[in-house]
Structure formats: C-alpha cells, structure tokens
Amino acid sequence: MTQVRPGGAAGGPLWERDDELAAATRAVEDLCADATTAGGLIAFSGEAGIGKTALLTEVRRLAEGRATVWSARGGETVTSVPFNVVRQLLQPALVHLTPDDAREYFGDCYDIAGPALGIAEPGGRQPDPQGVCDGLVEAVSRLARLHWPLVLLIDDAHWADQETLHWLATFAQRLDELPVLVVIARRPGEAAGESARHLAAVTAKARSFTTLRALTPDAAAGLTRATLGEHADSPFCREVWAVTGGNPYESVELLAKVQDSELDPVESSADELRALNRTARGRGLVARLEGLGTDATRFAWAAAILGSAISVELAASLAGMTTEKAERCAERLCTARILIDGDDGMEFVHPLIATTVYRSIPAATRTAMHGQAASVVA
C-alpha cells in the first residue's frame, strides 16, 4: 500500500493504485521519448467514486510540461448531443484556427469533419455517418502530428455521445502509428446499444485495461489516519471502511464531514459516523442541498442541466435569477462541497453528486429547464 500525492476531484490522496500509476507513467514516458514513438490507449473502469477521475488527474500531472494535454468529459444530461465530447476534447486546438487556416490545414476532410467539429457550416446533402467518422479520424490525426506528443483524457466515457464513441473506436485503430496517448475512464454497464458496442471496441484496443477495486481495510485506515490524525483508533477506522464499502470518494467525503463536525475518531463515535455518512448520499445529499435554501437548490438544478464547464451567467439565466444572486448561490454550493471552481467554469465535485442532483429535479421542472437550456446555450 502506497500513498501518492493528492489528486482527483475530491482532493484526497491516491491509495492502492501503484500498478495503475506505473502503467500510466510508462505510457507517458514512452510517448515523450521521441516523435516517432506511437502512443496507445489506457482504460480505467469501475463504479462511481472508485478513483477514475483521480487517476486521470494524475496522468495529467505526469504529462503536463512534457506533452500537449487535452481533456473532455461525458455528461449524463448531454449524451444525445452529437460530437459533444470530441468538440470538448479538441477545443484548445480549434479555438486558434481561423476558418481559412482550418480549411487549408484539414484539406479534403474539412468539408466532412468541419461541421461535426463546429468550425464549418453543414452542406446541403446529409453526410454519411461513416464518412464523417473517417473524416474526423483524419482531421484529428493531422492535429496530433501538429501537437505531438499528445495526451487525450476522456472522463465518464460511458456518457459520451454515440458519435464521439464511433470516432474514438475508429481512431483507436490508428494509435499504433500516431504519437498520441488516449486515456479513458468509464463505468461498466452504463452505456447501451450502439454506444456500448463502440465503447467495447475502444477498450478492446487498450494496452492496459484495469477494473479498479475498492480500498482494503488497511488502506481505509491509512486514509483515515492521514486525514484525522494517528489517534484515530482501529475500530473507528474499520467503521469508516464498513460504511463506505472502501469507496475512495465516499471515504474522503465522509472524513471531511468528520473533520467539520469535530467528531472524535474513536469506537464510541460509530453511531454518529453512520449518521454523517447518510447525509453524503441519496436523500441525505438532497436534504443537505435543500437546507441551503430555495435559490441554491434551483441554481444546483440549473448546473445539473448544464452538465459541465458551468458558467454562473448561464446557470443564473436558467435558474431565473440575477447574476449577483447566482454568485452567492455558487459560493454557498462550493462551501458545501457540491460544486467546485474549475479552469473552464464550475463543475460538480463528483459525478455522483451531479447525478443525485439531476435526478432530484421534479420531472416537469427538468423538462422545462432542458427546453430553456436549449435556447440559452444556443
């Protein structure tokens, strides 16, 4: 058992992930060796909260300064938006290309891939899906050679749109000849139909595919004592492991609540520990959100509809409140560890929280908000 530097949305350390980190380190080092080195694909699978996002964060840390790193995340509320994830992924490159530059650089594939990437207007004829996919593969291959060595990180790939997964499954076939490392994180059993088929094709090409396991009792005890202090007794540490099932995210969140409540980490505190754990999930989380007030709840609903890279202004418009009021709500939600400030806007601290908040929205309100979002984002 080894403790590694902090990483991931929850801000906790990585425990019992030595093999996964070693594989990622080797892949990054191989990629950065020289321009002729091919990359490959690494896939992490596991239940929500098991540490997939934390591992992607660590891969980013390993690669930054040595390679170009682009990232994207699938979202439960936007799975039907075509090419959403691939557009996120390539945005850092596309934002610097003028239409003329893009047309010159992409050449023959511009008219095919350009509309999918949002950098060209669609033509009159309905494009062939396989043709668009092949055009995207060629376009991204050209970008990869321009920005080598390139690391592409895709979180929550199970919620990526079908068009992105089709492209990724085809692109994965080219990784043996490109200086690109693709790292994806996914939950098992979430994708269905064509999306599931494409995702299976992606992971079949992985040089390393790992199903992440829950923490052992020893790791949970180490995490507990690293957070609360060495005075945390063994029965208390064992209870932390028992109530969270060794789920790293849930363990980190529970221990943060223990700190906030100044609960003494001893065996006699077990009942209070279990009560704290209930507030971190399901109805307990919803009740905690509702306790922040009607405005904060509606702002959180708007954020859940928007999904990722959430701007205060867009969420305010969707929630029907002033920007000033929305900023106060955002601050309250960040303090409560429901939202977090990111480089491109706010994000939910964890997809588990986003899912719980989204599913707590009354059906009629959710439908109305989706309709509003379509016009607001447009």
C-alpha positions in Angstrom: 0.0 0.0 0.0 1.5 3.3 -1.1 0.2 6.8 -0.5 0.7 9.0 -3.5 0.2 12.8 -3.9 -3.2 14.3 -3.7 -5.3 14.1 -6.8 -8.8 14.0 -8.1 -12.0 16.0 -7.6 -12.3 15.1 -4.0 -8.8 16.3 -3.3 -7.8 13.1 -1.4 -4.7 11.0 -1.9 -4.5 8.0 -4.2 -4.2 4.7 -2.3 -3.6 1.2 -3.6 -3.2 2.4 -7.2 0.5 1.7 -7.7 0.1 -0.6 -10.7 -2.2 1.8 -12.5 0.1 4.7 -11.9 3.1 2.7 -13.0 1.4 1.7 -16.3 0.4 5.4 -16.9 4.0 6.6 -16.1 5.5 4.1 -18.6 3.0 5.1 -21.3 3.7 8.8 -20.8 7.5 8.3 -20.8 7.3 6.1 -23.9 5.1 8.7 -25.7 7.5 11.5 -24.9 10.7 9.6 -25.9 10.7 10.9 -29.5 8.4 12.0 -32.3 8.4 8.6 -33.9 7.1 6.8 -30.8 3.5 5.6 -31.1 1.1 6.1 -28.2 -1.7 3.8 -27.3 -4.8 3.6 -25.1 -5.2 3.1 -21.4 -8.7 2.4 -19.9 -9.8 2.5 -16.3 -13.2 1.0 -15.4 -15.0 1.0 -12.1 -18.0 2.1 -10.1 -18.8 5.7 -9.3 -16.4 7.1 -6.8 -13.7 4.4 -7.2 -11.0 6.8 -8.2 -11.1 7.0 -12.0 -11.1 10.8 -12.1 -8.2 10.9 -9.6 -6.2 8.7 -11.9 -6.9 10.9 -14.9 -5.7 13.9 -12.8 -2.5 12.1 -12.1 -1.9 11.3 -15.7 -2.4 15.0 -16.5 0.2 15.8 -13.9 2.6 13.3 -15.3 2.2 14.6 -18.9 2.0 18.4 -18.4 5.1 20.2 -19.4 6.2 17.2 -21.5 3.2 16.8 -23.8 0.1 18.6 -25.1 -2.8 17.5 -22.9 -6.5 17.9 -23.9 -9.4 16.6 -21.9 -13.1 16.1 -22.1 -15.9 14.6 -20.0 -19.1 12.9 -21.0 -22.3 14.1 -19.2 -25.4 12.2 -18.3 -27.6 15.2 -19.5 -25.9 15.6 -22.9 -25.5 12.1 -24.2 -27.7 12.9 -27.2 -25.7 15.9 -28.3 -23.7 14.8 -31.4 -20.0 15.2 -31.2 -20.2 17.0 -27.9 -17.3 15.2 -26.3 -14.9 15.3 -29.3 -15.6 19.0 -29.6 -14.7 19.5 -26.0 -11.6 17.4 -26.5 -10.3 19.4 -29.5 -11.4 22.9 -28.4 -7.9 24.0 -27.3 -6.7 23.4 -30.9 -9.9 24.6 -32.7 -10.2 27.9 -30.9 -6.9 29.1 -32.5 -7.8 28.1 -36.1 -9.4 30.7 -38.4 -11.8 29.2 -41.0 -9.2 29.8 -43.7 -6.5 28.1 -41.6 -8.7 25.2 -40.8 -9.6 24.7 -44.5 -6.0 24.8 -45.5 -4.8 22.5 -42.8 -7.6 19.9 -43.0 -7.7 19.9 -46.8 -10.1 17.4 -48.2 -11.5 16.4 -44.8 -12.6 19.9 -43.9 -16.0 19.8 -45.6 -16.7 16.4 -44.0 -15.3 16.9 -40.5 -15.7 20.7 -40.2 -19.4 20.7 -39.5 -19.1 17.9 -36.9 -16.4 20.0 -35.1 -18.5 23.2 -35.3 -15.9 25.0 -37.5 -17.8 24.8 -40.8 -21.4 25.1 -41.9 -23.1 21.8 -43.0 -23.5 21.2 -46.7 -26.8 20.6 -48.4 -26.6 16.8 -48.5 -26.9 14.6 -45.4 -23.4 13.3 -44.7 -22.7 9.6 -44.4 -22.0 8.8 -40.7 -19.1 6.5 -41.5 -17.7 9.2 -43.9 -17.9 11.8 -41.1 -16.2 9.4 -38.7 -13.4 8.8 -41.2 -13.0 12.5 -41.8 -12.8 13.2 -38.1 -10.1 10.5 -37.7 -8.1 12.1 -40.4 -8.6 15.6 -39.0 -7.6 14.5 -35.5 -4.6 12.6 -36.9 -3.4 15.8 -38.5 -3.9 17.7 -35.3 -2.0 15.0 -33.4 1.0 15.3 -35.7 1.0 19.1 -35.3 0.8 19.0 -31.4 2.8 15.8 -30.7 3.3 14.3 -28.2 -0.4 14.5 -27.4 -2.3 13.1 -24.5 -6.2 12.9 -24.7 -8.1 12.3 -21.5 -11.7 11.3 -21.6 -13.6 11.0 -18.3 -17.0 9.4 -17.9 -16.7 7.9 -21.4 -19.8 5.8 -20.7 -21.8 9.1 -21.1 -20.0 10.2 -24.3 -22.3 10.8 -27.2 -22.6 7.9 -29.7 -20.9 9.9 -32.5 -17.8 10.6 -30.3 -17.6 6.9 -29.4 -17.9 5.9 -33.0 -15.0 8.2 -33.9 -13.0 7.1 -30.9 -13.4 3.4 -31.8 -12.1 4.1 -35.3 -9.4 6.4 -34.1 -8.1 3.8 -31.6 -7.2 1.6 -34.7 -4.7 4.3 -35.7 -2.9 4.8 -32.4 -0.1 2.3 -33.4 1.1 4.9 -35.9 0.4 8.2 -34.1 2.2 10.0 -31.2 -1.0 10.0 -29.2 -1.8 8.5 -25.8 -5.6 8.2 -25.1 -6.7 7.6 -21.5 -10.3 6.9 -20.8 -12.3 6.3 -17.6 -15.7 4.6 -17.7 -18.3 2.9 -15.5 -19.3 -0.6 -16.5 -22.8 -1.3 -17.6 -23.9 2.3 -18.2 -23.7 2.5 -22.0 -26.3 0.8 -24.1 -26.9 -0.1 -27.8 -24.5 1.3 -30.4 -22.7 3.3 -27.7 -21.9 0.2 -25.8 -20.7 -1.5 -28.9 -18.4 1.4 -29.8 -17.1 1.6 -26.2 -16.3 -2.1 -26.2 -14.4 -1.6 -29.4 -12.4 1.2 -27.8 -11.4 -0.7 -24.7 -10.6 -3.8 -26.8 -7.6 -1.8 -28.2 -6.3 -0.8 -24.8 -2.7 -1.6 -24.0 -3.8 -1.5 -20.3 -7.3 -2.1 -19.1 -7.9 -2.0 -15.4 -11.0 -2.6 -13.3 -10.5 -0.6 -10.2 -11.3 -2.2 -6.8 -12.4 -0.7 -3.5 -9.9 0.1 -0.9 -8.9 -2.6 1.6 -9.5 -2.1 5.3 -5.7 -1.3 5.7 -5.9 1.4 3.0 -9.0 2.9 4.5 -7.3 3.0 7.9 -4.3 4.7 6.4 -6.5 7.3 4.7 -8.5 7.9 7.9 -5.3 8.5 10.0 -3.7 10.6 7.3 -6.8 12.8 7.4 -7.8 12.8 11.0 -4.5 12.0 12.8 -2.8 8.9 14.1 -5.1 9.0 17.2 -8.0 7.6 15.1 -8.5 4.1 16.7 -8.7 0.8 14.8 -12.5 0.2 15.4 -13.3 3.7 14.1 -11.1 3.2 11.0 -12.8 -0.2 10.4 -16.2 1.5 10.6 -15.1 4.1 8.0 -14.3 1.2 5.7 -17.5 -0.6 6.5 -19.9 2.2 5.9 -18.3 3.4 2.7 -17.5 -0.1 1.3 -14.0 1.1 0.7 -15.2 3.6 -2.0 -12.4 6.2 -2.1 -14.6 9.2 -3.0 -17.2 8.4 -0.3 -14.4 7.8 2.2 -12.8 11.2 1.5 -16.2 13.0 1.7 -17.1 11.2 5.0 -13.8 12.1 6.6 -14.2 15.7 5.5 -17.6 15.7 7.4 -15.9 14.1 10.4 -13.4 17.0 10.4 -16.1 19.6 10.0 -18.2 18.1 12.9 -15.1 17.7 15.1 -16.2 14.1 15.8 -13.8 12.2 18.0 -12.4 9.3 15.8 -12.9 6.6 18.4 -15.1 3.5 18.6 -17.8 5.1 20.7 -18.5 7.6 17.8 -19.7 4.8 15.4 -23.4 5.8 15.5 -22.6 9.4 14.7 -20.2 8.4 11.9 -23.0 6.3 10.3 -25.4 9.3 10.6 -22.8 11.6 8.9 -22.5 9.1 6.1 -26.2 9.1 5.4 -26.1 12.8 4.7 -23.5 12.3 2.0 -25.6 10.3 -0.4 -29.1 9.9 -1.9 -31.8 11.6 0.0 -29.3 12.8 2.6 -27.5 14.8 -0.1 -30.7 16.2 -1.4 -31.8 17.2 2.1 -28.4 18.9 2.6 -28.9 20.8 -0.7 -32.4 21.8 0.2 -31.1 23.0 3.6 -29.0 25.6 1.7 -32.2 27.3 0.5 -34.5 27.5 -2.4 -32.2 29.7 -4.5 -29.2 27.5 -4.0 -31.3 24.4 -4.8 -32.6 25.9 -8.1 -29.1 27.1 -9.0 -27.8 23.5 -8.4 -30.6 22.2 -10.6 -29.6 24.5 -13.4 -26.0 23.4 -13.0 -27.0 19.8 -13.3 -28.9 20.5 -16.5 -25.9 22.3 -18.0 -23.6 19.4 -17.0 -20.0 20.7 -17.2 -18.0 23.8 -17.6 -20.8 25.6 -15.9 -20.8 29.4 -16.1 -22.5 31.4 -13.4 -24.2 33.6 -16.0 -25.7 30.6 -17.9 -26.8 28.9 -14.7 -28.3 32.2 -13.5 -30.3 32.6 -16.7 -31.6 29.1 -16.5 -32.5 29.4 -12.8 -34.2 32.7 -13.4 -32.1 34.8 -11.0 -29.7 37.8 -11.2 -26.0 37.1 -11.6 -25.4 38.7 -8.2 -27.7 36.2 -6.5 -26.3 33.3 -8.6 -22.8 34.2 -7.5 -23.9 33.9 -3.8 -25.5 30.6 -4.5 -22.4 29.3 -6.3 -20.3 30.3 -3.3 -22.7 28.5 -0.9 -22.6 25.4 -3.0 -18.8 25.4 -3.2 -18.5 25.8 0.5 -20.9 22.8 0.9 -18.6 20.8 -1.4 -21.3 20.3 -4.0 -19.7 22.5 -6.7 -16.1 23.3 -7.3 -14.4 26.0 -9.4 -12.6 24.6 -12.5 -10.4 26.1 -15.2 -13.3 26.4 -17.7 -16.1 27.0 -15.2 -17.8 25.3 -12.3 -18.1 21.5 -12.0 -19.8 19.2 -9.6 -17.3 17.9 -7.1 -18.1 14.4 -8.3 -20.4 12.9 -11.0 -22.2 11.0 -8.1 -23.3 14.4 -6.8 -24.3 15.6 -10.3 -26.4 12.5 -10.8 -28.2 12.8 -7.5 -29.0 16.5 -8.0 -30.2 15.9 -11.6 -32.5 13.0 -10.6 -33.9 15.1 -7.7 -35.3 17.7 -10.1 -39.1 17.3 -10.4 -39.9 15.8 -13.8 -41.9 18.8 -15.1 -39.2 21.3 -14.0 -36.5 19.2 -15.5 -38.3 19.1 -18.9 -38.9 22.9 -18.8 -35.3 23.6 -17.8 -34.0 21.4 -20.7 -36.1 23.4 -23.1 -34.8 26.7 -21.6 -31.2 25.3 -21.8 -31.5 24.6 -25.5 -32.4 28.3 -26.2 -30.0 29.7 -23.6 -26.9 27.8 -24.8 -27.8 28.4 -28.4 
